[in-house]
Amino acid sequence: MAHDEWTKTLPDGRVAKYIYDEIAGVCSASLEIGEYSKSRSSLRGPLTREQVEELFVHEVRRTAPDSHDQEQEF
């Protein structure tokens, strides 16, 4: 797939939006506006949706409400 965009509802109810562009070798993830946004470049692909989500799982967990009290699954 050359370009893919999707959303995923996280266990804490927040919605993450992912964008992956295989040709440009970049992907990004964002949560609620202003809360979290991150991109990665120089990727070697192709990547699956699960692989793209895994690139951001630790950062997204850190932004979760009460993330120090509970483990968030992505």
Backbone as ProteinMPNN parsed JSONL, in Angstrom:
{"seq_chain_A": "MAHDEWTKTLPDGRVAKYIYDEIAGVCSASLEIGEYSKSRSSLRGPLTREQVEELFVHEVRRTAPDSHDQEQEF", "coords_chain_A": {"N_chain_A": [[0.845, -1.173, 0.0], [0.6, 2.16, -0.827], [-0.152, 4.539, 0.491], [-1.705, 5.046, 3.584], [-4.275, 5.669, 5.919], [-5.653, 5.587, 9.159], [-7.778, 5.132, 12.06], [-7.735, 4.346, 15.536], [-9.302, 3.186, 18.412], [-8.176, 3.55, 21.623], [-7.614, 1.608, 24.658], [-8.178, 3.327, 26.824], [-10.068, 4.99, 25.823], [-9.321, 7.133, 24.24], [-8.722, 8.337, 20.892], [-6.56, 7.347, 18.408], [-4.868, 8.542, 15.564], [-3.415, 7.342, 12.653], [-0.968, 7.631, 10.106], [0.527, 6.397, 7.224], [2.984, 6.43, 4.82], [4.273, 4.719, 2.378], [5.907, 5.157, 0.1], [7.186, 7.621, 0.591], [8.39, 6.889, 2.916], [7.608, 7.526, 5.541], [5.797, 7.883, 8.646], [3.114, 8.714, 10.881], [1.662, 9.487, 14.069], [-1.101, 10.565, 15.948], [-2.874, 11.947, 18.708], [-5.684, 13.232, 20.523], [-6.189, 16.619, 19.628], [-3.396, 18.596, 20.139], [-2.51, 17.044, 22.257], [-0.735, 14.867, 21.663], [1.57, 14.274, 19.14], [3.485, 12.789, 16.697], [6.076, 11.929, 14.429], [7.765, 9.675, 12.208], [10.603, 9.08, 10.175], [12.506, 7.976, 7.285], [11.989, 5.236, 7.078], [12.125, 1.703, 6.615], [10.353, -0.213, 4.521], [7.921, -2.446, 3.129], [5.527, -1.629, 5.728], [3.221, -3.088, 8.04], [-0.041, -2.176, 9.345], [-0.057, -2.808, 12.062], [2.691, -2.847, 12.638], [3.337, -0.145, 12.243], [1.786, 1.033, 14.292], [3.093, -0.069, 16.498], [5.499, 1.311, 16.476], [4.921, 3.611, 17.87], [3.857, 2.942, 20.305], [4.98, 3.102, 22.958], [5.35, 5.864, 23.434], [2.725, 6.75, 23.256], [1.567, 5.41, 25.413], [2.843, 6.745, 27.522], [1.588, 9.212, 27.442], [-0.891, 8.715, 28.368], [-3.701, 9.22, 30.549], [-3.092, 8.95, 33.995], [-0.981, 7.19, 33.523], [1.167, 6.305, 34.98], [0.09, 4.758, 36.909], [-1.225, 2.61, 35.791], [-0.925, 0.059, 33.333], [-1.119, 0.662, 29.949], [-2.671, -0.806, 27.196], [-2.125, -1.026, 23.744]], "CA_chain_A": [[0.0, 0.0, 0.0], [1.425, 3.35, -0.942], [-0.564, 5.513, 1.499], [-2.787, 4.504, 4.403], [-4.667, 6.43, 7.1], [-6.669, 4.893, 9.937], [-7.905, 5.5, 13.463], [-7.889, 3.211, 16.448], [-9.696, 3.583, 19.755], [-7.311, 2.955, 22.63], [-8.373, 1.097, 25.803], [-8.623, 4.395, 27.718], [-11.109, 5.752, 25.145], [-8.779, 8.113, 23.295], [-8.635, 7.869, 19.519], [-5.278, 7.633, 17.759], [-4.903, 8.558, 14.102], [-2.135, 6.938, 12.077], [-0.761, 7.847, 8.676], [1.729, 5.721, 6.749], [3.256, 6.635, 3.405], [5.364, 3.802, 2.056], [6.802, 5.737, -0.903], [8.012, 8.639, 1.255], [9.078, 6.274, 4.048], [7.263, 8.236, 6.771], [4.533, 7.584, 9.284], [2.849, 9.597, 12.005], [0.569, 9.139, 14.977], [-1.551, 11.706, 16.731], [-4.028, 11.766, 19.573], [-6.487, 14.441, 20.609], [-5.441, 17.795, 19.189], [-2.538, 19.215, 21.137], [-2.048, 16.121, 23.287], [0.417, 14.082, 21.217], [1.76, 14.128, 17.701], [4.855, 12.351, 16.469], [6.275, 11.301, 13.126], [9.023, 8.949, 11.996], [10.979, 9.08, 8.769], [13.561, 7.043, 6.86], [11.558, 3.878, 7.412], [12.287, 0.656, 5.611], [9.059, -0.882, 4.463], [6.629, -1.974, 3.607], [5.116, -1.936, 7.09], [1.797, -3.332, 8.262], [-0.633, -1.249, 10.31], [0.406, -3.195, 13.393], [4.076, -2.409, 12.784], [3.311, 1.31, 12.4], [1.287, 1.3, 15.645], [4.135, -0.469, 17.446], [6.524, 2.36, 16.521], [4.494, 4.697, 18.741], [3.145, 2.425, 21.473], [5.533, 3.552, 24.23], [5.054, 7.284, 23.607], [1.288, 6.89, 23.501], [1.325, 4.973, 26.798], [3.307, 7.792, 28.434], [0.663, 10.339, 27.43], [-2.186, 8.273, 28.886], [-4.043, 9.671, 31.891], [-2.709, 7.99, 35.04], [-0.142, 6.148, 32.918], [2.098, 5.771, 35.969], [-0.64, 3.858, 37.786], [-1.721, 1.43, 35.105], [-0.324, -0.248, 32.034], [-2.08, 0.859, 28.859], [-2.456, -1.631, 26.02], [-2.329, -0.266, 22.512]], "C_chain_A": [[0.889, 1.233, 0.0], [1.114, 4.368, 0.145], [-1.748, 4.941, 2.258], [-3.02, 5.416, 5.594], [-5.75, 5.654, 7.826], [-6.702, 5.438, 11.355], [-8.104, 4.235, 14.279], [-8.268, 3.759, 17.817], [-8.845, 2.817, 20.756], [-8.149, 2.497, 23.822], [-8.875, 2.19, 26.753], [-9.649, 5.321, 27.06], [-10.601, 6.811, 24.182], [-8.686, 7.488, 21.908], [-7.299, 8.308, 18.934], [-5.485, 7.593, 16.252], [-3.496, 8.263, 13.598], [-2.126, 7.24, 10.581], [0.552, 7.161, 8.305], [1.843, 5.941, 5.249], [4.502, 5.832, 3.046], [6.367, 4.422, 1.09], [7.741, 6.764, -0.271], [8.791, 8.061, 2.435], [8.818, 6.984, 5.366], [5.947, 7.717, 7.336], [4.359, 8.554, 10.443], [1.701, 9.044, 12.827], [0.191, 10.4, 15.719], [-2.764, 11.306, 17.557], [-4.792, 13.074, 19.573], [-5.626, 15.666, 20.34], [-4.675, 18.408, 20.349], [-1.997, 18.266, 22.185], [-0.777, 15.386, 22.883], [0.439, 14.039, 19.7], [3.228, 13.814, 17.467], [4.947, 11.752, 15.075], [7.641, 10.623, 13.095], [9.327, 8.971, 10.511], [12.104, 8.088, 8.53], [13.241, 5.608, 7.252], [11.848, 2.925, 6.268], [11.016, -0.167, 5.623], [9.068, -1.961, 3.415], [6.346, -2.43, 5.032], [3.618, -2.22, 7.131], [1.264, -2.267, 9.221], [-0.131, -1.55, 11.72], [1.84, -2.744, 13.64], [4.161, -0.894, 12.965], [2.851, 1.665, 13.812], [2.351, 0.99, 16.69], [5.244, 0.576, 17.552], [6.201, 3.441, 17.546], [3.928, 4.234, 20.081], [3.691, 2.97, 22.797], [5.262, 5.032, 24.48], [3.586, 7.506, 23.926], [0.953, 6.465, 24.928], [1.735, 6.048, 27.792], [2.351, 8.97, 28.497], [-0.695, 9.977, 28.017], [-2.444, 8.857, 30.275], [-3.714, 8.572, 32.9], [-1.825, 6.883, 34.502], [0.86, 5.572, 33.907], [1.418, 4.777, 36.898], [-1.073, 2.575, 37.108], [-1.05, 1.265, 33.764], [-1.402, -0.106, 30.975], [-1.723, -0.071, 27.707], [-2.815, -0.826, 24.801], [-2.92, -1.145, 21.468]], "O_chain_A": [[1.841, 1.31, 0.776], [2.03, 5.001, 0.67], [-2.684, 4.414, 1.657], [-2.065, 5.885, 6.213], [-6.662, 5.12, 7.196], [-5.775, 6.117, 11.796], [-8.572, 3.21, 13.784], [-7.633, 4.685, 18.321], [-8.8, 1.587, 20.737], [-9.282, 2.949, 23.983], [-9.893, 2.002, 27.419], [-10.058, 6.317, 27.655], [-11.376, 7.338, 23.384], [-8.584, 6.27, 21.767], [-6.952, 9.489, 18.962], [-6.185, 6.725, 15.73], [-2.517, 8.855, 14.055], [-3.141, 7.118, 9.895], [1.563, 7.325, 8.988], [0.906, 5.667, 4.499], [5.626, 6.216, 3.367], [7.571, 4.226, 1.254], [8.938, 6.78, -0.556], [9.749, 8.676, 2.904], [9.702, 7.045, 6.22], [5.102, 7.187, 6.613], [5.326, 9.142, 10.927], [0.887, 8.251, 12.353], [1.049, 11.206, 16.077], [-3.562, 10.454, 17.165], [-4.57, 13.928, 18.715], [-4.476, 15.738, 20.773], [-5.24, 18.698, 21.403], [-1.102, 18.643, 22.941], [0.16, 15.29, 23.676], [-0.585, 13.789, 19.064], [4.108, 14.501, 17.985], [3.995, 11.135, 14.597], [8.543, 10.963, 13.86], [8.42, 8.889, 9.683], [12.59, 7.443, 9.459], [14.113, 4.863, 7.701], [11.819, 3.308, 5.098], [10.657, -0.751, 6.645], [10.115, -2.333, 2.886], [6.843, -3.46, 5.487], [2.847, -1.66, 6.352], [2.042, -1.539, 9.836], [0.182, -0.633, 12.479], [2.167, -2.304, 14.742], [4.971, -0.411, 13.756], [3.464, 2.511, 14.462], [2.488, 1.725, 17.668], [5.863, 0.713, 18.607], [7.104, 4.115, 18.04], [3.556, 5.065, 20.91], [2.898, 3.273, 23.689], [4.974, 5.423, 25.611], [3.24, 8.342, 24.76], [0.131, 7.106, 25.582], [1.056, 6.249, 28.798], [2.305, 9.664, 29.512], [-1.561, 10.842, 28.149], [-1.524, 8.977, 31.084], [-4.025, 7.402, 32.676], [-1.904, 5.748, 34.973], [1.357, 4.465, 33.703], [2.095, 4.029, 37.603], [-1.268, 1.557, 37.772], [-0.653, 2.246, 33.136], [-2.479, -0.691, 31.096], [-0.566, -0.11, 27.289], [-3.74, -0.014, 24.846], [-3.17, -0.693, 20.351]]}, "name": "protein", "num_of_chains": 1, "seq": "MAHDEWTKTLPDGRVAKYIYDEIAGVCSASLEIGEYSKSRSSLRGPLTREQVEELFVHEVRRTAPDSHDQEQEF"}
